[in-house]
């Protein structure tokens, strides 16, 4: 899934953008991943409207460039964890769409056997530590992934995604503080689509006009990028991830007051807070009538559709033809249709599985569970 | 009177032994909490552990329970084995989302992909004049959550054996200890009931393989006339009551459940079938409590063996008062247990 073999730091050293180093093949992969998310989500919405999918269902359309751009800048083993608008992350991380759709259908072939649903996409093999449904509740988990990487002295970086609603949760602040004092290799990625459900960020978040204040309070490095432009997202993360990855100064080697240099300029080399300015083209969830924003506002953002932006760039720069792009889109449509077919035909979560996976070491009425198909099927859904 | 003395061992030392022994054999285990390191433990449970294991594995956290409890969950998902110490379980309430949403449901929500082998431990229960907010007993709050395991040990032997089992277990394990009991054992066997003398108090010496499997109740005192079912500090209240009732010719049996989840109802029911009478003693509040659950299960399993209905002794249904004497009054103390046993056995 990693879209680059080029070292971002080398690219920066030459003064160019990291994305300049991306090959045509890598660029087309990024385009395809965004198209797949778009077409998959269109199918998700249809299935939800047909009551095939239940519960809360949050659509990723409009935000594709955030997941694809940032994950493309990671190593395969870099763990990610995020919130409940998580289908796009699962697909960008390489989860086969069949497992993702089957999960929403509550089927046994789903990534979590139909026990999690739309808001809980997990993929251990692809280092996706889940979508999490309590706003901000995943932030301490992200700090924990960073802590574990540091503890084991691995060369990885954890990405912890959160929406702008989570900015107002205590869990976010506590996690930022722990990341700062222990120099954890974690990047908190703000997926800033301006709305926590129906509340505009300006109504719910202090300093919404300058979110660098959130990072500055902890001496954490701050960056921001245009979340509708996948190459801008990639550029931002290529450099931020490299900085965090190279910051080797674990908590147990850090000394006292004089040895820890926090800086208002954001010199802290370890954790980072990245504000990715994006926009969701659909409602908060499938049950959102969107009375809180105007059609004009949505329309303005749709003029900068992240998929069209990349298509235009590729064609204008001669890196791809319209026909190539159309072929990828058709493939995305077909794969998404196949995911629906798979989910429709897969067996329900059987009654016998209700009492598995409650305990890894079960007792009484509980039963030891097997691994889901996503792990046991080598071909990942084929 | 039996005076066989086992090891002179404080409760806090048994907890420390458990963590030290497991940390020596498993590099994935780390201890994190407020004042666990340089301060040597707010209650000296982790005394000396920073010296032995260093700051990588004994980690002083800021006062930030949501942050460090959740950090532990994330680290456990990644493959580490965190021991998260709450200075008091009363302080865990601000971290509720992490400890009862994230930790125990992760395995299920991920379809078996991500387990959460984590230990949360700390002081539980009232009795130190700390006022209401610091006097929580959380067993009734948390025992109803599927996915976690929960122990309330009453002796150093059990505390060590259960904690070691919990550390080795693949599931989230909650160890509810008692500040009022941490120093018990300092003065040898004068510190605790004669019924616990001998090998019931201390764990065996130099036995790193000593563990107590979760889900096995223990009969702390054999008796014939009435069964008392309890756990944690109230075990000592029950044994105090047993001494007094002995003078009246009533011979009670004290069943220490040790773990509320899993609950060993077989041992409990076996005792009730023998005595025909049951008093459930529980240091949390009566409504929808672990005591109420145990009583209900006693009815389900051995209704025909009961010669009276089950009586329950709990904290009084009030916030813990600060006043020293009134606080002692509100606990499920020996006086209340004695009255309940007399009543249930028609000796009132």
Interface residues (C-beta under 8 A of the other chain):
Chain A: X79 X81 X110 X111 X112 X113 X114 X115 X116 X120 X122 X123 X124 X129 X130 X132 X134 X137 X139 X140 X141 X142 X143 X144 X145 X147 X148 X149 X151 X152 X170 X171 X174 X175 X177 X178 X181 X250 X251 X252 X356 X357 X358 X359 X360 X361 X363 X364 X369 X370 X371 X372 X374 X375
Chain B: X30 X54 X55 X56 X59 X61 X62 X64 X66 X67 X68 X69 X70 X71 X72 X73 X74 X75 X76 X77 X78 X79 X80 X94 X97 X98 X101 X102 X106 X107 X108 X109 X110 X111 X112 X113 X114 X115 X117 X146 X147 X149 X169 X170 X171 X214 X215 X262
